[in-house]
Amino acid sequence: MNKNFEKIVDFALAEDLGSGDVSAGLLADSQVQATIVCRESAIICGIEFAQAAFLSLSKDIEIDWKVEDGDAVTSSQVLCILLGSSKAIISAERVALNFLQTLSSVATQTQALVRQISHTKAQLLDTRKTIPGLRLAQKYAVKCGGGVNHRIGLYDCIMLKENHIIASGSITKAVEMTKSQHPQLDLIVEVETLDQLAEVLKLKGVTRVLCDNFSNQELSQAVLRSNGVLPIEASGNIDSDSIVGVAETGVDFISTGSITKNIQAIDLSLRFS
């Protein structure tokens, strides 16, 4: 398991267990069989996280997964069968299910939008609008749902937004300063008007241009004006109701925070047999 993922699971267990699970401590420990069942249709994600939660409390727990990350499941479908310590399974249950239901929700929502725009060339991107502490996990879930990861954080790609441009004096000055100090990093420039887009298209060193809150008519114009010079990304209040229209303008990418922040946990349950 990725060490960053291990840290996330360890933190979640420590947060939940604290000084110890007092309710599990009331029970006699015994070997039990349990099942995790999905109560609705979903794209499953988070198996590694759930497994790590159980095995962190007892390495002797046997887990027979019936699905893999990225699989589509239906209501009442069994995800896995567990065999092992009743105390360990009870104590890890909430953390394991939290990861599964949250990450499966991200993957499910992502795939739903990906399917909506599958007839276009547009790729669906995530954003940095993630649950604190779960960014890497949620971005993994986006990939399980068929989406594409945007920058991971503020360190692996530069995006010049309106406040950077205001502070620098102009788009041109902001881009020139960026490329002089960080020539090795990809550079995305956010624009709010077609005139700003025209300015960016004249500059060297830009990787992609992000059109923020453009109308569909403006996006179509942006695609025409760019004419393949730079990839066009659309962003700004894009959801399931508007995404098809945006994709059909011909943009290369669509980014939305909804797939990681506006999520509803998938309904799961764990029961002893």
N, C-alpha and C positions, 0 to 999 in steps of 0.2 A: 504493500500500500504506500502511496505517496506520503512522504514525511509530513508535508503540510496538512494532508487529510488526517493523519494520525493525531496531530496536535488539535485539530478541530474536534475530533471524537473525544480525546482525553479531556479537553476543556468542558465539553458538554456533560460528560459523566461526572466530573468533579463538581460542576454547578448543581447537578441533580442530587448526587449522593451526599455531598458535604461530609459530615462526620460519620455517615453510615445510614443505610436504609433500615429505619427502626420498624417499619411495618413488616418487611421481609424477615426481620430478626425474630418476629413472633412465631414464625412457622418452622416446623421441622423440615430439614432439607431432604429432598428425595429426588430420584430420577423420574423425570416426567417427559411426556411428548406434548409438543405444542405446535400450533399452526398459525401462520400469518395469512390473513385473507384480505383481498381487496374488495371493497364494497361498491365500487363503481368502475366504469370504463376508464382506463388511464394508460399512459406511457410510463413504464416503471423506470425509476432511477434511484440510486442510493444504496444498492446492495452492499457495496464494499463498506460503506459507513455503518450500516446496520450490523453487518457481520462483525466488524471491529468492535462495536459496542458490546455485543454478547461475549466475544472471545476475550475481551479485556477483563471481564469478570470471572470467566472460567474457560480455560483453554480446552477443556474436555467436552464442551458443548459441540454436538454434531449438527450441522445445518445442511439440509438437502434443498437447495434452491431449485425451483421448478421453472424459473424464468431468468432472463438476463437483462441487464440495463439496456434500455431502448426497446424492449418488447412491449407490444400492445396487449393489454389484458382486459377482461370483461368483469362485470359484477359477479361476486361470489367466487372468483378464481383464487385458488391457493397459490401463494407466492413461495412459501417454503415450509418445511417441517423441521422442527427443532427437537433434539433429544439431549437432555442433560439436567444439571442442577436446577431445581425449582427456584431456589433463592436467587441464583445468578440470572436466570431468565426473567424473573419478575423485576429484579433491580435494573436490568438493562432495557426492559421493554419500552419505556417511554422515550428514552433517547433514541433507540433504534427506530421506532415508529416515527418519531419527529423527523429524522433524516429522510426516511423513505417517503413520508407523505409530503414533505416540503419539496424535495428534489423531484419527485414524480409529478408534482403540480407544475413545476417549471418546465419539465420536459413535455408534459401534456399540452400546456398552453403554447409552448414554442411550436410543437408539431402542428397544432391546429392552424396557426398563422402561416407556417411554411406551406401547408397544403393549400391554403387560400391563394397563395401567389405562385404556385408551382407552374402555372402556365406562362409565367414571365421569366425574365432573366434575373430579377431582383433576388438578392440574398438577404436573409434576415439576420440582423446583428443585435447582440445584447448591448448593455451600457454598464456604467459604474453604479447604477441605482439598484444596489443589492443589499440584502440584509447584512448588517455589520457582522464581520467574522465569518460569513458564509460565501464570500465572493468567489473563491476558487471552486467551491462545491457547486454553487449555482451556475457558474459558467460551464462547468462540466455537464450539468444537467441540460443546459441549452444545446450543447453539442449532441447529447443523447436524443434530443427532440428534433435534430436536423438543422439547428441554427448554427451561426458562425460567431466566434468570439471577436468582439471589438478589443480595444486595448484592455489590459488587465488592470492597470492602475495609472498613476501619474508619472511612472518611471520608464515605461517600455514604448511609449509613443507620445508625441506632442500634439495636442489639439489646441489651436489658437481660437479662443472664443471672444465674445464681444468685449469683455473687460480687459483681456490681454491686448486687444487691438486699441481700445481707448487709451490704456496706459502707455502704449508704445507710440501713439500718434497717428498711425495708419496701418493698414494691412501690409503694405509693402515694407515698411520699417520693421514690423513685427516678424515677418517672414525672413528678412535679411538678417536680423539679429539671431533668430532661431537657428538658421542654417550655419551661421558663423560659429555658434557655440556648440551645436549638437548636430553636425552634418551626418552622423551615422543613424540617427533616429528617423522613423517615418514621421511625416508632418501632415496633419489634417487641418484645414482652415474652415472655420464656420462662417457662413455668410448669411445675411438677412435680406439682401436685395439682389436683383440681377446686375446692377451696376457694380456691386462688390464682387460678384462672380466674375465679371469681365476683368476686373483688376487682378484677381487671383490667376486667371487663365494666362496672363502675360508673364507670370513669375516663374522662376526656375526653382526646383527643389521641393515642390509641393507634391504629396502623394495622392491626396484625395480632397475633394471639397464637399463640405456638409451644408446642405441647404436647410436652414432652420425655419420651420413654420411657413413654408412656401405653399401657396395654393397649388392645386393640381395643374392649372394652366401655367403657372410660373415654373413648376417642375418640368413640364414639357418643353418650355422655352430654354430652361437651363440645360437640358439634355441636348437640344439642338445647337445651342451656342458652344457647349463644350466639344461636341462632335468627336468624342473619343480622346480629346487632349488629356482630360482628367476624369477618373471615375466620379460619379455623382452619388452622394448619399443623402437620403431624405430623412428628416427627423422632426419631432415636435407633435405631441398629442396624437400619435398614430395608434389606432386600435383595430379590433376585428371589423368594425363598421367602415373604416376608411382605408384599410391597408390595400385592398384590391385596386381601388382607384389610383392610389399612389404608385403601386407597382406597375400599373399599365401606362404610366407616363414614360417608362423606359429607363428609370433610374437603375443604377447598379446595385445599390445597397439601401436597406431600410433599417434604421435603428429605433428600438423602442424599449423603454424601461418597464413597460407593463409585464413583460414575461418573467421578470425577476422581483418586481415589487407589488404588482396587483394580482396576487395569487391566492387561491383558495385550496387549502390542504386536501389531499386525496384521502378519502375515508378508508382507513385500515383498521383491522382488529387482530389481536393475538389472544388465542384461547388454548387452555390446557385441554388435552383430549380426555 
